[in-house]
Amino acid sequence: MAAIDGLPPLREVIATHELAAKKSLGQNFLLDLNLTARIARVPGDLSGADVLEVGPGPGGLTRGLLAEGARRVLAIEKDARCLPALAEIGAAYPGRLHVLEGDALEIDPLAHLTGPIHVVANLPYNVGTELLIRWLTPAAWPPYWSSLTLMFQREVAERIVAQPGDKHYGRLAVLAQWKCEVRIALTLPPEAFSPPPKVRSAVVHLRPRPEPLYPADPDILSRVVAAGFNQRRKMLRASLKGIAPNIEALLEEAGIAPTDRAERIDIARFAALARLVAAQRAG
Ligand SMILES: C[S@@+](CC[C@H](N)C(=O)[O-])C[C@H]1O[C@@H](n2cnc3c(N)ncnc32)[C@H](O)[C@@H]1O
């Protein structure tokens, strides 16, 4: 039976274009168009909005985004085998789908965009995490994107939304939540994908705050947090020794016990410490 967009069901698309999933490209395809429509609704009302989709594959999510009213979808796909299936979608939505073949880690989407866009991606988790860090650390803030809707392994999603004291709380949580409001929008069982991955997945939604949550120099904050969590079992007076010679005094001044561990420190106190380190370096 043809789907709502008049295109064939995804199983048929995959069979017609012989898109046997490649492990090397992290290919676990979503086949249920009801599910892809639900994911496409996570960023909010898409009518009139532009979307950057990374890793469209056979286009299940792409079809969801277009059916939800996206004005234009710019899609970056590394696997050339997917291009004919994506061209069929482009023909069903004339002028609204623009596909770039290549590696999302190497293509600069800004060269192809005109205004703010929603980013949506279901990627291999290592590529997704690398891109997330890049999206979170541009030179200027607020960034060019108005939201990120990203599929990850459930555990990576939990690292993004974790709170101090949670076992997943670390650098990714501080970096993401300092700049964005974050939430897990959906959790998906392995059976939602073909082939099914070994673990559960989750869709994380990130909306940039107009300003980071607390003032701090991004580089110094990032160095403090990286050093603190690199040796997360150590007390902060030891793990942050290389950050400043008088680190114990600075920790106390930031309201942090020098014997405490990074996993218990909230973003407010990490930012306070980063400001004190910056002030000391400047003076
Ligand atoms: C998990 S599949 C998801 C496919 C489709 N979005 C879906 O939900 O069914 C990941 C997709 O990302 C593509 N991909 C993997 N690495 C990529 C990269 N570095 N740049 C762009 N696309 C990539 C794969 O070829 C594949 O189509």
The ligand as a Gaussian input file, in Angstrom:
#p B3LYP/6-31G(d) Opt

LIG

0 1
 C       21.175000       5.181000      11.503000
 S       21.099000       5.438000       9.763000
 C       19.640000       6.436000       9.679000
 C       19.028000       6.574000       8.321000
 C       17.699000       7.328000       8.279000
 N       17.855000       8.710000       8.750000
 C       16.666000       6.637000       9.127000
 O       16.360000       7.181000      10.190000
 O       16.217000       5.577000       8.735000
 C       22.465000       6.568000       9.604000
 C       22.608000       7.232000       8.239000
 O       23.701000       8.146000       8.315000
 C       24.542000       7.974000       7.168000
 N       25.884000       8.399000       7.567000
 C       26.786000       7.711000       8.317000
 N       27.888000       8.453000       8.514000
 C       27.678000       9.639000       7.890000
 C       28.453000      10.828000       7.731000
 N       29.662000      10.940000       8.268000
 N       27.918000      11.843000       7.012000
 C       26.689000      11.741000       6.474000
 N       25.915000      10.641000       6.571000
 C       26.407000       9.606000       7.277000
 C       24.418000       6.490000       6.847000
 O       24.781000       6.189000       5.519000
 C       22.926000       6.258000       7.127000
 O       22.147000       6.546000       6.005000

